[in-house]
């Protein structure tokens, strides 16, 4: 997916409040793209997807830390 396609997919879900990261990824159809980025250890793409879903910096850093180890 291109960055623009990721942004469009992320913006397709309206109410993010109360959803887990997995639920956000599922409902925006970004789960496969995220899993691919994780498998490739593509940290910049992981950050881009999580930013597109409006996760805060601390949450993103926590997820990146878990993936990178």
mmCIF file as Biopython writes it, N, C-alpha, C and O atoms, coordinates in Angstrom:
data_model
#
loop_
_atom_site.group_PDB
_atom_site.id
_atom_site.type_symbol
_atom_site.label_atom_id
_atom_site.label_alt_id
_atom_site.label_comp_id
_atom_site.label_asym_id
_atom_site.label_entity_id
_atom_site.label_seq_id
_atom_site.pdbx_PDB_ins_code
_atom_site.Cartn_x
_atom_site.Cartn_y
_atom_site.Cartn_z
_atom_site.occupancy
_atom_site.B_iso_or_equiv
_atom_site.auth_seq_id
_atom_site.auth_asym_id
_atom_site.pdbx_PDB_model_num
ATOM 1   N N  . UNK A ? 1  ? 0.842   -1.188 0.000  1.0 0.0 1  A 1 
ATOM 2   C CA . UNK A ? 1  ? 0.000   0.000  0.000  1.0 0.0 1  A 1 
ATOM 3   C C  . UNK A ? 1  ? 0.883   1.246  0.000  1.0 0.0 1  A 1 
ATOM 4   O O  . UNK A ? 1  ? 1.962   1.273  0.592  1.0 0.0 1  A 1 
ATOM 5   N N  . UNK A ? 2  ? 0.398   2.246  -0.667 1.0 0.0 2  A 1 
ATOM 6   C CA . UNK A ? 2  ? 1.101   3.528  -0.640 1.0 0.0 2  A 1 
ATOM 7   C C  . UNK A ? 2  ? 0.736   4.265  0.648  1.0 0.0 2  A 1 
ATOM 8   O O  . UNK A ? 2  ? -0.218  3.904  1.337  1.0 0.0 2  A 1 
ATOM 9   N N  . UNK A ? 3  ? 1.509   5.298  0.957  1.0 0.0 3  A 1 
ATOM 10  C CA . UNK A ? 3  ? 1.199   6.094  2.151  1.0 0.0 3  A 1 
ATOM 11  C C  . UNK A ? 3  ? -0.175  6.731  2.035  1.0 0.0 3  A 1 
ATOM 12  O O  . UNK A ? 3  ? -0.906  6.818  3.021  1.0 0.0 3  A 1 
ATOM 13  N N  . UNK A ? 4  ? -0.528  7.172  0.846  1.0 0.0 4  A 1 
ATOM 14  C CA . UNK A ? 4  ? -1.838  7.784  0.642  1.0 0.0 4  A 1 
ATOM 15  C C  . UNK A ? 4  ? -2.962  6.765  0.872  1.0 0.0 4  A 1 
ATOM 16  O O  . UNK A ? 4  ? -3.985  7.094  1.473  1.0 0.0 4  A 1 
ATOM 17  N N  . UNK A ? 5  ? -2.775  5.541  0.400  1.0 0.0 5  A 1 
ATOM 18  C CA . UNK A ? 5  ? -3.780  4.497  0.620  1.0 0.0 5  A 1 
ATOM 19  C C  . UNK A ? 5  ? -3.916  4.180  2.111  1.0 0.0 5  A 1 
ATOM 20  O O  . UNK A ? 5  ? -5.018  3.932  2.598  1.0 0.0 5  A 1 
ATOM 21  N N  . UNK A ? 6  ? -2.804  4.190  2.825  1.0 0.0 6  A 1 
ATOM 22  C CA . UNK A ? 6  ? -2.835  3.959  4.274  1.0 0.0 6  A 1 
ATOM 23  C C  . UNK A ? 6  ? -3.613  5.071  4.971  1.0 0.0 6  A 1 
ATOM 24  O O  . UNK A ? 6  ? -4.434  4.803  5.848  1.0 0.0 6  A 1 
ATOM 25  N N  . UNK A ? 7  ? -3.354  6.315  4.583  1.0 0.0 7  A 1 
ATOM 26  C CA . UNK A ? 7  ? -4.072  7.450  5.186  1.0 0.0 7  A 1 
ATOM 27  C C  . UNK A ? 7  ? -5.566  7.368  4.919  1.0 0.0 7  A 1 
ATOM 28  O O  . UNK A ? 7  ? -6.372  7.646  5.807  1.0 0.0 7  A 1 
ATOM 29  N N  . UNK A ? 8  ? -5.938  6.993  3.716  1.0 0.0 8  A 1 
ATOM 30  C CA . UNK A ? 8  ? -7.362  6.860  3.369  1.0 0.0 8  A 1 
ATOM 31  C C  . UNK A ? 8  ? -8.001  5.751  4.194  1.0 0.0 8  A 1 
ATOM 32  O O  . UNK A ? 8  ? -9.096  5.923  4.729  1.0 0.0 8  A 1 
ATOM 33  N N  . UNK A ? 9  ? -7.320  4.615  4.296  1.0 0.0 9  A 1 
ATOM 34  C CA . UNK A ? 9  ? -7.848  3.487  5.076  1.0 0.0 9  A 1 
ATOM 35  C C  . UNK A ? 9  ? -7.997  3.862  6.546  1.0 0.0 9  A 1 
ATOM 36  O O  . UNK A ? 9  ? -9.007  3.544  7.173  1.0 0.0 9  A 1 
ATOM 37  N N  . UNK A ? 10 ? -6.990  4.537  7.093  1.0 0.0 10 A 1 
ATOM 38  C CA . UNK A ? 10 ? -7.038  4.935  8.501  1.0 0.0 10 A 1 
ATOM 39  C C  . UNK A ? 10 ? -8.161  5.924  8.765  1.0 0.0 10 A 1 
ATOM 40  O O  . UNK A ? 10 ? -8.786  5.890  9.825  1.0 0.0 10 A 1 
ATOM 41  N N  . UNK A ? 11 ? -8.416  6.791  7.823  1.0 0.0 11 A 1 
ATOM 42  C CA . UNK A ? 11 ? -9.465  7.794  8.021  1.0 0.0 11 A 1 
ATOM 43  C C  . UNK A ? 11 ? -10.862 7.219  7.801  1.0 0.0 11 A 1 
ATOM 44  O O  . UNK A ? 11 ? -11.858 7.897  8.056  1.0 0.0 11 A 1 
ATOM 45  N N  . UNK A ? 12 ? -10.943 5.985  7.333  1.0 0.0 12 A 1 
ATOM 46  C CA . UNK A ? 12 ? -12.249 5.387  7.048  1.0 0.0 12 A 1 
ATOM 47  C C  . UNK A ? 12 ? -13.014 5.005  8.308  1.0 0.0 12 A 1 
ATOM 48  O O  . UNK A ? 12 ? -14.230 4.822  8.264  1.0 0.0 12 A 1 
ATOM 49  N N  . UNK A ? 13 ? -12.315 4.883  9.424  1.0 0.0 13 A 1 
ATOM 50  C CA . UNK A ? 13 ? -13.022 4.564  10.662 1.0 0.0 13 A 1 
ATOM 51  C C  . UNK A ? 13 ? -13.234 5.849  11.454 1.0 0.0 13 A 1 
ATOM 52  O O  . UNK A ? 13 ? -12.319 6.653  11.627 1.0 0.0 13 A 1 
ATOM 53  N N  . UNK A ? 14 ? -14.432 6.014  11.918 1.0 0.0 14 A 1 
ATOM 54  C CA . UNK A ? 14 ? -14.829 7.281  12.539 1.0 0.0 14 A 1 
ATOM 55  C C  . UNK A ? 14 ? -14.513 7.334  14.030 1.0 0.0 14 A 1 
ATOM 56  O O  . UNK A ? 14 ? -13.819 8.244  14.483 1.0 0.0 14 A 1 
ATOM 57  N N  . UNK A ? 15 ? -15.006 6.382  14.784 1.0 0.0 15 A 1 
ATOM 58  C CA . UNK A ? 15 ? -14.856 6.414  16.241 1.0 0.0 15 A 1 
ATOM 59  C C  . UNK A ? 15 ? -13.731 5.494  16.677 1.0 0.0 15 A 1 
ATOM 60  O O  . UNK A ? 15 ? -13.903 4.279  16.775 1.0 0.0 15 A 1 
ATOM 61  N N  . UNK A ? 16 ? -12.577 6.093  16.938 1.0 0.0 16 A 1 
ATOM 62  C CA . UNK A ? 16 ? -11.431 5.317  17.387 1.0 0.0 16 A 1 
ATOM 63  C C  . UNK A ? 16 ? -11.394 5.167  18.897 1.0 0.0 16 A 1 
ATOM 64  O O  . UNK A ? 16 ? -10.724 4.279  19.423 1.0 0.0 16 A 1 
ATOM 65  N N  . UNK A ? 17 ? -12.115 6.035  19.591 1.0 0.0 17 A 1 
ATOM 66  C CA . UNK A ? 17 ? -12.087 6.004  21.058 1.0 0.0 17 A 1 
ATOM 67  C C  . UNK A ? 17 ? -12.571 4.657  21.567 1.0 0.0 17 A 1 
ATOM 68  O O  . UNK A ? 17 ? -13.599 4.131  21.138 1.0 0.0 17 A 1 
ATOM 69  N N  . UNK A ? 18 ? -11.797 4.121  22.492 1.0 0.0 18 A 1 
ATOM 70  C CA . UNK A ? 18 ? -12.182 2.868  23.112 1.0 0.0 18 A 1 
ATOM 71  C C  . UNK A ? 18 ? -11.745 1.628  22.347 1.0 0.0 18 A 1 
ATOM 72  O O  . UNK A ? 18 ? -11.890 0.516  22.855 1.0 0.0 18 A 1 
ATOM 73  N N  . UNK A ? 19 ? -11.216 1.790  21.143 1.0 0.0 19 A 1 
ATOM 74  C CA . UNK A ? 19 ? -10.768 0.637  20.375 1.0 0.0 19 A 1 
ATOM 75  C C  . UNK A ? 19 ? -9.317  0.312  20.704 1.0 0.0 19 A 1 
ATOM 76  O O  . UNK A ? 19 ? -8.506  1.203  20.952 1.0 0.0 19 A 1 
ATOM 77  N N  . UNK A ? 20 ? -9.010  -0.973 20.701 1.0 0.0 20 A 1 
ATOM 78  C CA . UNK A ? 20 ? -7.615  -1.376 20.849 1.0 0.0 20 A 1 
ATOM 79  C C  . UNK A ? 20 ? -6.902  -1.134 19.526 1.0 0.0 20 A 1 
ATOM 80  O O  . UNK A ? 20 ? -7.539  -0.881 18.503 1.0 0.0 20 A 1 
ATOM 81  N N  . UNK A ? 21 ? -5.575  -1.215 19.555 1.0 0.0 21 A 1 
ATOM 82  C CA . UNK A ? 21 ? -4.806  -1.043 18.321 1.0 0.0 21 A 1 
ATOM 83  C C  . UNK A ? 21 ? -5.205  -2.118 17.314 1.0 0.0 21 A 1 
ATOM 84  O O  . UNK A ? 21 ? -5.372  -1.829 16.129 1.0 0.0 21 A 1 
ATOM 85  N N  . UNK A ? 22 ? -5.357  -3.353 17.781 1.0 0.0 22 A 1 
ATOM 86  C CA . UNK A ? 22 ? -5.764  -4.430 16.868 1.0 0.0 22 A 1 
ATOM 87  C C  . UNK A ? 22 ? -7.130  -4.151 16.245 1.0 0.0 22 A 1 
ATOM 88  O O  . UNK A ? 22 ? -7.337  -4.406 15.059 1.0 0.0 22 A 1 
ATOM 89  N N  . UNK A ? 23 ? -8.052  -3.635 17.035 1.0 0.0 23 A 1 
ATOM 90  C CA . UNK A ? 23 ? -9.379  -3.310 16.502 1.0 0.0 23 A 1 
ATOM 91  C C  . UNK A ? 23 ? -9.289  -2.193 15.468 1.0 0.0 23 A 1 
ATOM 92  O O  . UNK A ? 23 ? -9.960  -2.247 14.437 1.0 0.0 23 A 1 
ATOM 93  N N  . UNK A ? 24 ? -8.459  -1.176 15.740 1.0 0.0 24 A 1 
ATOM 94  C CA . UNK A ? 24 ? -8.268  -0.095 14.771 1.0 0.0 24 A 1 
ATOM 95  C C  . UNK A ? 24 ? -7.695  -0.629 13.458 1.0 0.0 24 A 1 
ATOM 96  O O  . UNK A ? 24 ? -8.157  -0.273 12.374 1.0 0.0 24 A 1 
ATOM 97  N N  . UNK A ? 25 ? -6.682  -1.490 13.577 1.0 0.0 25 A 1 
ATOM 98  C CA . UNK A ? 25 ? -6.068  -2.067 12.385 1.0 0.0 25 A 1 
ATOM 99  C C  . UNK A ? 25 ? -7.074  -2.912 11.610 1.0 0.0 25 A 1 
ATOM 100 O O  . UNK A ? 25 ? -7.124  -2.852 10.382 1.0 0.0 25 A 1 
ATOM 101 N N  . UNK A ? 26 ? -7.867  -3.693 12.320 1.0 0.0 26 A 1 
ATOM 102 C CA . UNK A ? 26 ? -8.864  -4.548 11.677 1.0 0.0 26 A 1 
ATOM 103 C C  . UNK A ? 26 ? -9.927  -3.725 10.957 1.0 0.0 26 A 1 
ATOM 104 O O  . UNK A ? 26 ? -10.205 -3.963 9.781  1.0 0.0 26 A 1 
ATOM 105 N N  . UNK A ? 27 ? -10.517 -2.765 11.651 1.0 0.0 27 A 1 
ATOM 106 C CA . UNK A ? 27 ? -11.621 -1.985 11.084 1.0 0.0 27 A 1 
ATOM 107 C C  . UNK A ? 27 ? -11.181 -1.069 9.945  1.0 0.0 27 A 1 
ATOM 108 O O  . UNK A ? 27 ? -11.992 -0.696 9.098  1.0 0.0 27 A 1 
ATOM 109 N N  . UNK A ? 28 ? -9.904  -0.709 9.923  1.0 0.0 28 A 1 
ATOM 110 C CA . UNK A ? 28 ? -9.403  0.135  8.832  1.0 0.0 28 A 1 
ATOM 111 C C  . UNK A ? 28 ? -8.792  -0.698 7.706  1.0 0.0 28 A 1 
ATOM 112 O O  . UNK A ? 28 ? -8.255  -0.148 6.745  1.0 0.0 28 A 1 
ATOM 113 N N  . UNK A ? 29 ? -8.873  -2.014 7.825  1.0 0.0 29 A 1 
ATOM 114 C CA . UNK A ? 29 ? -8.286  -2.929 6.837  1.0 0.0 29 A 1 
ATOM 115 C C  . UNK A ? 29 ? -6.781  -2.743 6.678  1.0 0.0 29 A 1 
ATOM 116 O O  . UNK A ? 29 ? -6.236  -2.929 5.590  1.0 0.0 29 A 1 
ATOM 117 N N  . UNK A ? 30 ? -6.120  -2.377 7.762  1.0 0.0 30 A 1 
ATOM 118 C CA . UNK A ? 30 ? -4.669  -2.199 7.749  1.0 0.0 30 A 1 
ATOM 119 C C  . UNK A ? 30 ? -3.922  -3.325 8.475  1.0 0.0 30 A 1 
ATOM 120 O O  . UNK A ? 30 ? -2.699  -3.274 8.608  1.0 0.0 30 A 1 
ATOM 121 N N  . UNK A ? 31 ? -4.650  -4.332 8.941  1.0 0.0 31 A 1 
ATOM 122 C CA . UNK A ? 31 ? -4.025  -5.410 9.696  1.0 0.0 31 A 1 
ATOM 123 C C  . UNK A ? 31 ? -2.947  -6.117 8.877  1.0 0.0 31 A 1 
ATOM 124 O O  . UNK A ? 31 ? -1.837  -6.315 9.370  1.0 0.0 31 A 1 
ATOM 125 N N  . UNK A ? 32 ? -3.248  -6.497 7.650  1.0 0.0 32 A 1 
ATOM 126 C CA . UNK A ? 32 ? -2.269  -7.204 6.823  1.0 0.0 32 A 1 
ATOM 127 C C  . UNK A ? 32 ? -1.061  -6.333 6.532  1.0 0.0 32 A 1 
ATOM 128 O O  . UNK A ? 32 ? 0.074   -6.806 6.563  1.0 0.0 32 A 1 
ATOM 129 N N  . UNK A ? 33 ? -1.303  -5.057 6.247  1.0 0.0 33 A 1 
ATOM 130 C CA . UNK A ? 33 ? -0.208  -4.132 5.959  1.0 0.0 33 A 1 
ATOM 131 C C  . UNK A ? 33 ? 0.689   -3.958 7.186  1.0 0.0 33 A 1 
ATOM 132 O O  . UNK A ? 33 ? 1.914   -3.918 7.069  1.0 0.0 33 A 1 
ATOM 133 N N  . UNK A ? 34 ? 0.073   -3.855 8.351  1.0 0.0 34 A 1 
ATOM 134 C CA . UNK A ? 34 ? 0.824   -3.719 9.596  1.0 0.0 34 A 1 
ATOM 135 C C  . UNK A ? 34 ? 1.628   -4.991 9.876  1.0 0.0 34 A 1 
ATOM 136 O O  . UNK A ? 34 ? 2.809   -4.920 10.216 1.0 0.0 34 A 1 
ATOM 137 N N  . UNK A ? 35 ? 0.987   -6.151 9.732  1.0 0.0 35 A 1 
ATOM 138 C CA . UNK A ? 35 ? 1.683   -7.421 9.961  1.0 0.0 35 A 1 
ATOM 139 C C  . UNK A ? 35 ? 2.868   -7.590 9.019  1.0 0.0 35 A 1 
ATOM 140 O O  . UNK A ? 35 ? 3.921   -8.079 9.428  1.0 0.0 35 A 1 
ATOM 141 N N  . UNK A ? 36 ? 2.706   -7.194 7.781  1.0 0.0 36 A 1 
ATOM 142 C CA . UNK A ? 36 ? 3.798   -7.258 6.810  1.0 0.0 36 A 1 
ATOM 143 C C  . UNK A ? 36 ? 4.962   -6.371 7.260  1.0 0.0 36 A 1 
ATOM 144 O O  . UNK A ? 36 ? 6.122   -6.779 7.207  1.0 0.0 36 A 1 
ATOM 145 N N  . UNK A ? 37 ? 4.638   -5.162 7.697  1.0 0.0 37 A 1 
ATOM 146 C CA . UNK A ? 37 ? 5.672   -4.242 8.178  1.0 0.0 37 A 1 
ATOM 147 C C  . UNK A ? 37 ? 6.377   -4.808 9.406  1.0 0.0 37 A 1 
ATOM 148 O O  . UNK A ? 37 ? 7.592   -4.664 9.544  1.0 0.0 37 A 1 
ATOM 149 N N  . UNK A ? 38 ? 5.629   -5.446 10.296 1.0 0.0 38 A 1 
ATOM 150 C CA . UNK A ? 38 ? 6.220   -6.057 11.487 1.0 0.0 38 A 1 
ATOM 151 C C  . UNK A ? 38 ? 7.146   -7.197 11.089 1.0 0.0 38 A 1 
ATOM 152 O O  . UNK A ? 38 ? 8.264   -7.298 11.595 1.0 0.0 38 A 1 
ATOM 153 N N  . UNK A ? 39 ? 6.687   -8.051 10.186 1.0 0.0 39 A 1 
ATOM 154 C CA . UNK A ? 39 ? 7.513   -9.184 9.742  1.0 0.0 39 A 1 
ATOM 155 C C  . UNK A ? 39 ? 8.799   -8.718 9.075  1.0 0.0 39 A 1 
ATOM 156 O O  . UNK A ? 39 ? 9.836   -9.373 9.183  1.0 0.0 39 A 1 
ATOM 157 N N  . UNK A ? 40 ? 8.726   -7.589 8.387  1.0 0.0 40 A 1 
ATOM 158 C CA . UNK A ? 40 ? 9.905   -7.028 7.715  1.0 0.0 40 A 1 
ATOM 159 C C  . UNK A ? 40 ? 10.729  -6.144 8.646  1.0 0.0 40 A 1 
ATOM 160 O O  . UNK A ? 40 ? 11.787  -5.644 8.264  1.0 0.0 40 A 1 
ATOM 161 N N  . UNK A ? 41 ? 10.232  -5.954 9.883  1.0 0.0 41 A 1 
ATOM 162 C CA . UNK A ? 41 ? 10.861  -5.024 10.849 1.0 0.0 41 A 1 
ATOM 163 C C  . UNK A ? 41 ? 11.024  -3.628 10.229 1.0 0.0 41 A 1 
ATOM 164 O O  . UNK A ? 41 ? 12.026  -2.949 10.453 1.0 0.0 41 A 1 
ATOM 165 N N  . UNK A ? 42 ? 10.025  -3.220 9.450  1.0 0.0 42 A 1 
ATOM 166 C CA . UNK A ? 42 ? 10.015  -1.912 8.793  1.0 0.0 42 A 1 
ATOM 167 C C  . UNK A ? 42 ? 9.432   -0.895 9.780  1.0 0.0 42 A 1 
ATOM 168 O O  . UNK A ? 42 ? 8.244   -0.574 9.744  1.0 0.0 42 A 1 
ATOM 169 N N  . UNK A ? 43 ? 10.304  -0.401 10.656 1.0 0.0 43 A 1 
ATOM 170 C CA . UNK A ? 43 ? 9.853   0.470  11.743 1.0 0.0 43 A 1 
ATOM 171 C C  . UNK A ? 43 ? 9.251   1.772  11.245 1.0 0.0 43 A 1 
ATOM 172 O O  . UNK A ? 43 ? 8.315   2.289  11.855 1.0 0.0 43 A 1 
ATOM 173 N N  . UNK A ? 44 ? 9.766   2.310  10.153 1.0 0.0 44 A 1 
ATOM 174 C CA . UNK A ? 44 ? 9.206   3.571  9.649  1.0 0.0 44 A 1 
ATOM 175 C C  . UNK A ? 44 ? 7.779   3.367  9.138  1.0 0.0 44 A 1 
ATOM 176 O O  . UNK A ? 44 ? 6.935   4.247  9.309  1.0 0.0 44 A 1 
ATOM 177 N N  . UNK A ? 45 ? 7.499   2.232  8.517  1.0 0.0 45 A 1 
ATOM 178 C CA . UNK A ? 45 ? 6.133   1.963  8.044  1.0 0.0 45 A 1 
ATOM 179 C C  . UNK A ? 45 ? 5.202   1.692  9.218  1.0 0.0 45 A 1 
ATOM 180 O O  . UNK A ? 45 ? 4.047   2.119  9.215  1.0 0.0 45 A 1 
ATOM 181 N N  . UNK A ? 46 ? 5.706   0.985  10.217 1.0 0.0 46 A 1 
ATOM 182 C CA . UNK A ? 46 ? 4.904   0.729  11.420 1.0 0.0 46 A 1 
ATOM 183 C C  . UNK A ? 46 ? 4.519   2.049  12.065 1.0 0.0 46 A 1 
ATOM 184 O O  . UNK A ? 46 ? 3.357   2.261  12.410 1.0 0.0 46 A 1 
ATOM 185 N N  . UNK A ? 47 ? 5.489   2.934  12.228 1.0 0.0 47 A 1 
ATOM 186 C CA . UNK A ? 47 ? 5.213   4.254  12.821 1.0 0.0 47 A 1 
ATOM 187 C C  . UNK A ? 47 ? 4.215   5.029  11.973 1.0 0.0 47 A 1 
ATOM 188 O O  . UNK A ? 47 ? 3.314   5.674  12.509 1.0 0.0 47 A 1 
ATOM 189 N N  . UNK A ? 48 ? 4.370   4.971  10.648 1.0 0.0 48 A 1 
ATOM 190 C CA . UNK A ? 48 ? 3.463   5.700  9.763  1.0 0.0 48 A 1 
ATOM 191 C C  . UNK A ? 48 ? 2.029   5.210  9.938  1.0 0.0 48 A 1 
ATOM 192 O O  . UNK A ? 48 ? 1.104   6.015  10.043 1.0 0.0 48 A 1 
ATOM 193 N N  . UNK A ? 49 ? 1.846   3.902  9.969  1.0 0.0 49 A 1 
ATOM 194 C CA . UNK A ? 49 ? 0.497   3.339  10.123 1.0 0.0 49 A 1 
ATOM 195 C C  . UNK A ? 49 ? -0.099  3.736  11.470 1.0 0.0 49 A 1 
ATOM 196 O O  . UNK A ? 49 ? -1.258  4.146  11.540 1.0 0.0 49 A 1 
ATOM 197 N N  . UNK A ? 50 ? 0.679   3.619  12.530 1.0 0.0 50 A 1 
ATOM 198 C CA . UNK A ? 50 ? 0.169   3.963  13.858 1.0 0.0 50 A 1 
ATOM 199 C C  . UNK A ? 50 ? -0.126  5.454  13.978 1.0 0.0 50 A 1 
ATOM 200 O O  . UNK A ? 50 ? -1.097  5.844  14.626 1.0 0.0 50 A 1 
ATOM 201 N N  . UNK A ? 51 ? 0.703   6.288  13.359 1.0 0.0 51 A 1 
ATOM 202 C CA . UNK A ? 51 ? 0.426   7.729  13.324 1.0 0.0 51 A 1 
ATOM 203 C C  . UNK A ? 51 ? -0.863  8.009  12.562 1.0 0.0 51 A 1 
ATOM 204 O O  . UNK A ? 51 ? -1.660  8.854  12.968 1.0 0.0 51 A 1 
ATOM 205 N N  . UNK A ? 52 ? -1.063  7.300  11.460 1.0 0.0 52 A 1 
ATOM 206 C CA . UNK A ? 52 ? -2.276  7.491  10.659 1.0 0.0 52 A 1 
ATOM 207 C C  . UNK A ? 52 ? -3.519  7.153  11.463 1.0 0.0 52 A 1 
ATOM 208 O O  . UNK A ? 52 ? -4.592  7.710  11.232 1.0 0.0 52 A 1 
ATOM 209 N N  . UNK A ? 53 ? -3.366  6.233  12.410 1.0 0.0 53 A 1 
ATOM 210 C CA . UNK A ? 53 ? -4.484  5.855  13.279 1.0 0.0 53 A 1 
ATOM 211 C C  . UNK A ? 53 ? -4.597  6.767  14.498 1.0 0.0 53 A 1 
ATOM 212 O O  . UNK A ? 53 ? -5.412  6.530  15.390 1.0 0.0 53 A 1 
ATOM 213 N N  . UNK A ? 54 ? -3.772  7.809  14.527 1.0 0.0 54 A 1 
ATOM 214 C CA . UNK A ? 54 ? -3.798  8.818  15.590 1.0 0.0 54 A 1 
ATOM 215 C C  . UNK A ? 54 ? -3.413  8.299  16.962 1.0 0.0 54 A 1 
ATOM 216 O O  . UNK A ? 54 ? -3.910  8.787  17.977 1.0 0.0 54 A 1 
ATOM 217 N N  . UNK A ? 55 ? -2.533  7.317  16.996 1.0 0.0 55 A 1 
ATOM 218 C CA . UNK A ? 55 ? -2.001  6.887  18.290 1.0 0.0 55 A 1 
ATOM 219 C C  . UNK A ? 55 ? -1.044  7.946  18.792 1.0 0.0 55 A 1 
ATOM 220 O O  . UNK A ? 55 ? -0.386  8.623  18.003 1.0 0.0 55 A 1 
ATOM 221 N N  . UNK A ? 56 ? -0.967  8.089  20.105 1.0 0.0 56 A 1 
ATOM 222 C CA . UNK A ? 56 ? -0.054  9.083  20.663 1.0 0.0 56 A 1 
ATOM 223 C C  . UNK A ? 56 ? 1.382   8.565  20.626 1.0 0.0 56 A 1 
ATOM 224 O O  . UNK A ? 56 ? 1.626   7.367  20.482 1.0 0.0 56 A 1 
ATOM 225 N N  . UNK A ? 57 ? 2.314   9.485  20.759 1.0 0.0 57 A 1 
ATOM 226 C CA . UNK A ? 57 ? 3.736   9.181  20.633 1.0 0.0 57 A 1 
ATOM 227 C C  . UNK A ? 57 ? 4.182   8.091  21.614 1.0 0.0 57 A 1 
ATOM 228 O O  . UNK A ? 57 ? 4.938   7.192  21.244 1.0 0.0 57 A 1 
ATOM 229 N N  . UNK A ? 58 ? 3.723   8.172  22.839 1.0 0.0 58 A 1 
ATOM 230 C CA . UNK A ? 58 ? 4.130   7.203  23.852 1.0 0.0 58 A 1 
ATOM 231 C C  . UNK A ? 58 ? 3.664   5.795  23.491 1.0 0.0 58 A 1 
ATOM 232 O O  . UNK A ? 58 ? 4.414   4.833  23.655 1.0 0.0 58 A 1 
ATOM 233 N N  . UNK A ? 59 ? 2.449   5.671  23.009 1.0 0.0 59 A 1 
ATOM 234 C CA . UNK A ? 59 ? 1.921   4.360  22.615 1.0 0.0 59 A 1 
ATOM 235 C C  . UNK A ? 59 ? 2.697   3.787  21.439 1.0 0.0 59 A 1 
ATOM 236 O O  . UNK A ? 59 ? 3.005   2.596  21.404 1.0 0.0 59 A 1 
ATOM 237 N N  . UNK A ? 60 ? 3.006   4.640  20.485 1.0 0.0 60 A 1 
ATOM 238 C CA . UNK A ? 60 ? 3.775   4.197  19.320 1.0 0.0 60 A 1 
ATOM 239 C C  . UNK A ? 60 ? 5.150   3.710  19.757 1.0 0.0 60 A 1 
ATOM 240 O O  . UNK A ? 60 ? 5.605   2.655  19.316 1.0 0.0 60 A 1 
ATOM 241 N N  . UNK A ? 61 ? 5.813   4.475  20.622 1.0 0.0 61 A 1 
ATOM 242 C CA . UNK A ? 61 ? 7.142   4.094  21.091 1.0 0.0 61 A 1 
ATOM 243 C C  . UNK A ? 61 ? 7.108   2.757  21.835 1.0 0.0 61 A 1 
ATOM 244 O O  . UNK A ? 61 ? 8.021   1.943  21.693 1.0 0.0 61 A 1 
ATOM 245 N N  . UNK A ? 62 ? 6.078   2.535  22.613 1.0 0.0 62 A 1 
ATOM 246 C CA . UNK A ? 62 ? 5.928   1.282  23.347 1.0 0.0 62 A 1 
ATOM 247 C C  . UNK A ? 62 ? 5.776   0.098  22.395 1.0 0.0 62 A 1 
ATOM 248 O O  . UNK A ? 62 ? 6.368   -0.960 22.610 1.0 0.0 62 A 1 
ATOM 249 N N  . UNK A ? 63 ? 4.988   0.278  21.356 1.0 0.0 63 A 1 
ATOM 250 C CA . UNK A ? 63 ? 4.778   -0.784 20.360 1.0 0.0 63 A 1 
ATOM 251 C C  . UNK A ? 63 ? 6.077   -1.042 19.601 1.0 0.0 63 A 1 
ATOM 252 O O  . UNK A ? 63 ? 6.459   -2.195 19.396 1.0 0.0 63 A 1 
ATOM 253 N N  . UNK A ? 64 ? 6.750   0.018  19.186 1.0 0.0 64 A 1 
ATOM 254 C CA . UNK A ? 64 ? 8.017   -0.120 18.463 1.0 0.0 64 A 1 
ATOM 255 C C  . UNK A ? 64 ? 9.043   -0.863 19.324 1.0 0.0 64 A 1 
ATOM 256 O O  . UNK A ? 64 ? 9.767   -1.728 18.832 1.0 0.0 64 A 1 
ATOM 257 N N  . UNK A ? 65 ? 9.095   -0.521 20.587 1.0 0.0 65 A 1 
ATOM 258 C CA . UNK A ? 65 ? 10.047  -1.168 21.502 1.0 0.0 65 A 1 
ATOM 259 C C  . UNK A ? 65 ? 9.802   -2.666 21.566 1.0 0.0 65 A 1 
ATOM 260 O O  . UNK A ? 65 ? 10.747  -3.454 21.560 1.0 0.0 65 A 1 
ATOM 261 N N  . UNK A ? 66 ? 8.529   -3.064 21.627 1.0 0.0 66 A 1 
ATOM 262 C CA . UNK A ? 66 ? 8.189   -4.499 21.688 1.0 0.0 66 A 1 
ATOM 263 C C  . UNK A ? 66 ? 8.563   -5.200 20.385 1.0 0.0 66 A 1 
ATOM 264 O O  . UNK A ? 66 ? 9.040   -6.335 20.403 1.0 0.0 66 A 1 
ATOM 265 N N  . UNK A ? 67 ? 8.350   -4.540 19.278 1.0 0.0 67 A 1 
ATOM 266 C CA . UNK A ? 67 ? 8.628   -5.139 17.968 1.0 0.0 67 A 1 
ATOM 267 C C  . UNK A ? 67 ? 10.119  -5.244 17.718 1.0 0.0 67 A 1 
ATOM 268 O O  . UNK A ? 67 ? 10.590  -6.236 17.161 1.0 0.0 67 A 1 
ATOM 269 N N  . UNK A ? 68 ? 10.855  -4.243 18.118 1.0 0.0 68 A 1 
ATOM 270 C CA . UNK A ? 68 ? 12.291  -4.174 17.821 1.0 0.0 68 A 1 
ATOM 271 C C  . UNK A ? 68 ? 13.111  -5.178 18.632 1.0 0.0 68 A 1 
ATOM 272 O O  . UNK A ? 68 ? 14.250  -5.481 18.276 1.0 0.0 68 A 1 
ATOM 273 N N  . UNK A ? 69 ? 12.536  -5.694 19.721 1.0 0.0 69 A 1 
ATOM 274 C CA . UNK A ? 69 ? 13.316  -6.624 20.552 1.0 0.0 69 A 1 
ATOM 275 C C  . UNK A ? 69 ? 13.095  -8.061 20.153 1.0 0.0 69 A 1 
ATOM 276 O O  . UNK A ? 69 ? 13.677  -8.965 20.753 1.0 0.0 69 A 1 
#
